[in-house]
Every structure is written in structure tokens, then in C-alpha cells.
């Protein structure tokens, strides 16, 4: 079961990265097209810029999940290295504290994001210039992205606690010898 969950997590992480790459490339192409249309061809396509913005928002929400999986959002290395230099137990506890704090902060926003998503499902809103684009998808995806971030944070939190327990067992077994 653990191998299946690890395999599933790797697939999710790869899908997140691929989604980020694709959406960032599409956003870049649309922005370049907007600039070329406006300044080279003198023909502005109004909806292109809005659509690029919508796609960029999808990118940013997914990038938050990727950042969480790489532990980029909670690591304040310089502070931890100075404060807990040569204190591995303190450093490990500090990391666990930061993991827990990040999860708590995310959980505070969760009910709001859930209500936001429910309202978006119940009352769809359509783009002004991109009339076929349901902007409620952005609100729904915000909640999905928060779920992905929470998943990554929880995995990191459990892993850090498990590593701390293993380290403590190793230290106590070395001390007994």
C-alpha cells in the first residue's frame, strides 16, 4: 500500500509540474501574441490578454502546490541554520513546528475557500471578454490547489515527525551502547 501511495504521489507531482510548464508556456505565448498584435500588426485582440491572465492564475495555484511539495514555502534556511547550528534536535523540532504552522494557517483559509468554491459551482460567472470562459473554474480550482498544498504539507509533516522519531531512537540506541 505504501509503494502505491508513493507511486500515486509521484504521478501527482509530475502532473503538477507538467501542468505548470504547459500553462506558463501558453501564458507566455498569449502575452507575446498580444504584444505582437498590438505593436506590430496594430490589431488588438482584447480577449487574448484576459485569457492569458486566466491561464496564469491556474499556473499560480498549481505552482503553490509544487512549491509546497518541494518545501519551498516554509524553509527559512538562514534563520534555522543560525539558530540551531550544531543542534539537530532543535532544528528538527523547529522544522516540525513550521510544518504544523503552515498546515494550521492553510486550515484557517479552508472553510472560506470551500464556501467560495460552493458559490462558484452554484452561480457560474462568465468572462467579460472571453465569454465562453467560466471564471468560476478559477474559484473551484483554488480549492483544488489548496487541497493539493494540504496533501503535500501533511506528507512532509508526517515524514518530518517520522524522521525525528527515528533519529531519537538512533541516539538512544547509541547512548545505550
C-alpha positions in Angstrom: 0.0 0.0 0.0 2.8 2.4 0.9 4.5 1.8 -2.5 1.2 2.5 -4.3 0.8 5.8 -2.3 4.3 6.8 -3.2 3.7 6.0 -6.8 0.5 8.0 -6.8 2.2 10.9 -5.1 5.0 10.9 -7.8 2.3 10.9 -10.5 0.5 13.8 -8.9 3.8 15.7 -8.5 4.7 15.1 -12.1 1.3 16.1 -13.3 1.5 19.3 -11.3 4.9 20.2 -12.8 3.7 19.4 -16.4 0.6 21.5 -15.8 2.8 24.4 -14.6 5.1 24.1 -17.6 2.2 23.9 -20.1 0.2 26.8 -18.5 3.2 29.0 -18.2 4.2 28.4 -21.9 0.6 29.1 -23.0 0.5 32.3 -21.0 3.8 33.4 -22.4 2.7 32.7 -26.0 -0.6 34.5 -25.5 1.2 37.6 -24.0 3.7 37.6 -26.8 0.8 37.3 -29.3 -1.0 40.2 -27.6 2.2 42.4 -27.8 2.8 41.4 -31.4 -0.8 42.1 -32.3 -0.9 45.5 -30.6 2.5 46.9 -31.6 3.5 45.1 -34.8 0.2 44.4 -36.5 -1.7 47.2 -34.9 -4.7 44.8 -34.4 -5.6 44.3 -30.8 -7.4 41.1 -29.8 -9.0 42.2 -26.5 -9.9 38.8 -25.1 -6.4 37.3 -25.6 -4.9 39.2 -22.7 -7.8 38.2 -20.4 -7.5 34.5 -21.4 -3.7 34.7 -20.7 -4.5 36.0 -17.3 -6.9 33.2 -16.5 -4.4 30.6 -17.6 -1.7 32.3 -15.5 -4.0 32.1 -12.4 -4.2 28.3 -13.0 -0.4 28.3 -13.2 0.0 30.2 -9.9 -2.4 28.0 -8.0 -0.6 24.9 -9.2 2.8 26.5 -8.6 1.8 26.9 -4.9 1.2 23.1 -4.7 4.6 22.4 -6.4 6.3 24.8 -4.1 4.8 23.0 -1.1 5.9 19.6 -2.4 9.5 20.9 -2.7 9.2 22.6 0.7 10.0 26.0 -0.8 7.4 27.9 1.1 8.3 27.1 4.7 12.0 26.8 4.7 13.8 29.7 6.2 17.2 28.1 6.0 19.3 31.0 7.2 17.4 31.6 10.3 17.2 27.8 11.2 20.9 27.3 10.4 22.0 30.2 12.7 19.6 29.4 15.5 20.1 25.7 15.5 23.7 25.3 14.4 25.0 22.0 15.9 21.6 21.4 17.4 20.0 18.7 15.2 17.1 18.0 17.7 16.2 21.7 17.9 16.4 22.1 14.1 14.2 19.0 13.6 11.6 20.3 16.1 11.7 23.8 14.5 11.0 22.2 11.1 8.1 20.2 12.6 6.8 23.4 14.1 6.9 25.2 10.8 5.2 22.3 9.1 2.4 22.4 11.7 2.1 26.2 11.5 1.8 26.0 7.7 -1.0 23.4 8.0 -2.8 25.4 10.6 -2.7 28.6 8.5 -4.0 26.7 5.5 -6.8 25.1 7.5 -7.9 28.6 8.6 -8.4 29.5 5.0 -10.0 26.2 4.0 -13.6 26.9 5.1 -13.5 30.2 3.2 -12.1 28.6 0.1 -14.7 25.8 0.4 -17.6 28.3 0.6 -16.0 30.2 -2.3 -16.0 27.0 -4.4 -19.6 26.1 -3.5 -20.8 29.5 -4.5 -18.8 29.3 -7.8 -20.4 25.9 -8.6 -23.9 27.2 -7.7 -23.6 30.5 -9.5 -21.3 30.3 -12.5 -19.8 33.6 -13.8 -18.6 34.0 -17.3 -15.7 36.1 -18.5 -16.4 39.6 -19.8 -14.1 39.5 -22.9 -13.8 35.7 -23.1 -17.5 35.0 -23.0 -17.1 31.2 -23.2 -14.7 31.0 -20.2 -16.4 30.2 -16.9 -14.4 32.3 -14.4 -15.9 30.1 -11.7 -13.4 27.5 -12.7 -10.7 29.6 -11.2 -12.6 29.7 -7.9 -13.1 26.0 -8.0 -9.5 25.3 -8.9 -8.4 27.5 -5.9 -10.0 25.0 -3.6 -8.4 22.0 -5.5 -5.0 23.7 -5.3 -5.4 24.2 -1.6 -6.2 20.5 -1.3 -3.0 19.7 -3.2 -1.0 22.0 -0.9 -2.6 20.5 2.2 -1.7 17.0 0.9 1.9 17.9 0.3 2.2 19.7 3.7 0.7 16.7 5.5 3.1 14.3 3.8 6.0 16.5 4.7 4.8 16.9 8.3 4.3 13.1 8.8 7.7 12.5 7.2 9.5 15.0 9.4 7.9 13.6 12.6 8.8 10.1 11.5 12.4 11.2 10.8 12.6 12.8 14.2 11.4 9.7 15.9 13.9 7.6 14.0 16.7 10.0 14.9 15.7 9.9 18.6 15.7 6.0 18.5 19.1 6.0 16.9 20.5 8.4 19.5 19.1 6.4 22.4 20.4 3.1 21.0 23.9 4.7 20.5 23.7 6.1 24.1 22.8 2.6 25.4 26.0 1.1 23.9 
